[in-house]
Amino acid sequence: MDWIDALIMGIVQGLAEYLPISSSGHLEIFREILGIDLAGADALEFDVALHVATVLSTIVVLWKEFVPLCKAFFTFDNSAECKYVYKILLSCIPVGIVGLCFKEQVEQFFGNGLLVVGICLCVTAALLAFAYFTRTRATLLTPQGRSGNTGREISWIDAFVIGCAQAVAVLPGLSRSGTTIATGILLGDKRERVAQFSFFMVIIPILGEALLGLKDLITEPGSSGSVGLFPLAVGFLASFIVGCLACKWMLQLVKRGKLVWFALYCLVVGIVCILY
């Protein structure tokens, strides 16, 4: 992989991690387009770099909200921030179970062409459209709805259900942000709150997967990647910078209820992938 390929993949990851178009699906698409054939330690090394970059972009953009949550994690009181942190932890349980028990089965869906990606993108399109036409469109008729403030706060049950949606979204082409945000909207939660929750809840799984990946790279004999320091740095920076911009943009899009246009995009790209 040269630095131009790394730049493109970093931009794709930064955009698609936050926009409801599936980062895993688009990374698969661009691997096909660019003819990138990373496998084993090389693929692991590069994926870890890109995903850690997007986690950092989430923390930077939502820094004012992130710091109180970190403090609340160690207080163990009955404050709203502490409950919010525990809801995030609860939402991570389903994807943790999938990662620990079904990792090999999930990995079989990657690197085997774009048919699965296309089907899952169409499912993403259907979910986004369903959330818009059943919930969002009606609320946009009011000033509160246009600002994303209609709906309820995320409950414990909502957090777990959204976590289940995140667990299903490990499939390539099924957008994690789109699936979790649409699920929260369908449950009747505030759009602005569910968008932030969606971005926070992915931090723990990504960092956990990154740490496991680093452990494999360090401990397994002959597993060190050979992507190169410069392409890794380019991909990391591109993913981080674009991720910061995309995160801010996505928060505004969710407030305004504009996700339906991504449904159309996912449908078109999904059909193209299936035909390909």
ChimeraX attribute file (.defattr): number of C-alpha atoms within 10 A of each C-alpha:
attribute: neighborCount
match mode: 1-to-1
recipient: residues
	/A:1	16
	/A:2	13
	/A:3	17
	/A:4	12
	/A:5	18
	/A:6	25
	/A:7	20
	/A:8	18
	/A:9	27
	/A:10	33
	/A:11	22
	/A:12	23
	/A:13	30
	/A:14	31
	/A:15	28
	/A:16	25
	/A:17	25
	/A:18	29
	/A:19	24
	/A:20	29
	/A:21	27
	/A:22	31
	/A:23	25
	/A:24	23
	/A:25	26
	/A:26	24
	/A:27	20
	/A:28	21
	/A:29	21
	/A:30	15
	/A:31	16
	/A:32	14
	/A:33	9
	/A:34	12
	/A:35	11
	/A:36	15
	/A:37	11
	/A:38	17
	/A:39	11
	/A:40	11
	/A:41	20
	/A:42	18
	/A:43	15
	/A:44	19
	/A:45	24
	/A:46	23
	/A:47	22
	/A:48	20
	/A:49	19
	/A:50	28
	/A:51	24
	/A:52	20
	/A:53	24
	/A:54	31
	/A:55	23
	/A:56	18
	/A:57	23
	/A:58	24
	/A:59	17
	/A:60	16
	/A:61	16
	/A:62	17
	/A:63	13
	/A:64	10
	/A:65	14
	/A:66	16
	/A:67	11
	/A:68	13
	/A:69	20
	/A:70	13
	/A:71	13
	/A:72	20
	/A:73	15
	/A:74	9
	/A:75	12
	/A:76	11
	/A:77	11
	/A:78	9
	/A:79	10
	/A:80	10
	/A:81	18
	/A:82	20
	/A:83	18
	/A:84	19
	/A:85	21
	/A:86	17
	/A:87	21
	/A:88	23
	/A:89	17
	/A:90	18
	/A:91	27
	/A:92	23
	/A:93	16
	/A:94	18
	/A:95	21
	/A:96	18
	/A:97	12
	/A:98	17
	/A:99	18
	/A:100	9
	/A:101	11
	/A:102	12
	/A:103	13
	/A:104	11
	/A:105	11
	/A:106	14
	/A:107	13
	/A:108	10
	/A:109	16
	/A:110	16
	/A:111	16
	/A:112	11
	/A:113	15
	/A:114	24
	/A:115	18
	/A:116	21
	/A:117	28
	/A:118	27
	/A:119	21
	/A:120	23
	/A:121	32
	/A:122	25
	/A:123	20
	/A:124	29
	/A:125	29
	/A:126	17
	/A:127	20
	/A:128	27
	/A:129	20
	/A:130	17
	/A:131	23
	/A:132	22
	/A:133	11
	/A:134	12
	/A:135	18
	/A:136	28
	/A:137	15
	/A:138	11
	/A:139	19
	/A:140	17
	/A:141	10
	/A:142	12
	/A:143	11
	/A:144	13
	/A:145	20
	/A:146	18
	/A:147	18
	/A:148	25
	/A:149	18
	/A:150	19
	/A:151	19
	/A:152	14
	/A:153	15
	/A:154	20
	/A:155	14
	/A:156	16
	/A:157	13
	/A:158	19
	/A:159	25
	/A:160	20
	/A:161	19
	/A:162	30
	/A:163	28
	/A:164	20
	/A:165	25
	/A:166	27
	/A:167	22
	/A:168	17
	/A:169	22
	/A:170	21
	/A:171	22
	/A:172	27
	/A:173	30
	/A:174	31
	/A:175	34
	/A:176	30
	/A:177	26
	/A:178	28
	/A:179	29
	/A:180	28
	/A:181	31
	/A:182	30
	/A:183	24
	/A:184	27
	/A:185	26
	/A:186	18
	/A:187	19
	/A:188	19
	/A:189	23
	/A:190	22
	/A:191	30
	/A:192	22
	/A:193	21
	/A:194	27
	/A:195	26
	/A:196	18
	/A:197	23
	/A:198	24
	/A:199	22
	/A:200	20
	/A:201	22
	/A:202	20
	/A:203	19
	/A:204	15
	/A:205	16
	/A:206	16
	/A:207	15
	/A:208	13
	/A:209	16
	/A:210	20
	/A:211	14
	/A:212	13
	/A:213	16
	/A:214	16
	/A:215	11
	/A:216	16
	/A:217	19
	/A:218	12
	/A:219	10
	/A:220	10
	/A:221	8
	/A:222	9
	/A:223	15
	/A:224	17
	/A:225	16
	/A:226	14
	/A:227	18
	/A:228	14
	/A:229	10
	/A:230	12
	/A:231	19
	/A:232	24
	/A:233	18
	/A:234	22
	/A:235	28
	/A:236	27
	/A:237	21
	/A:238	25
	/A:239	33
	/A:240	28
	/A:241	18
	/A:242	21
	/A:243	31
	/A:244	24
	/A:245	15
	/A:246	23
	/A:247	26
	/A:248	15
	/A:249	14
	/A:250	20
	/A:251	20
	/A:252	16
	/A:253	17
	/A:254	25
	/A:255	22
	/A:256	17
	/A:257	22
	/A:258	15
	/A:259	23
	/A:260	21
	/A:261	13
	/A:262	18
	/A:263	24
	/A:264	17
	/A:265	15
	/A:266	28
	/A:267	21
	/A:268	15
	/A:269	20
	/A:270	26
	/A:271	16
	/A:272	13
	/A:273	19
	/A:274	16
	/A:275	10
	/A:276	10
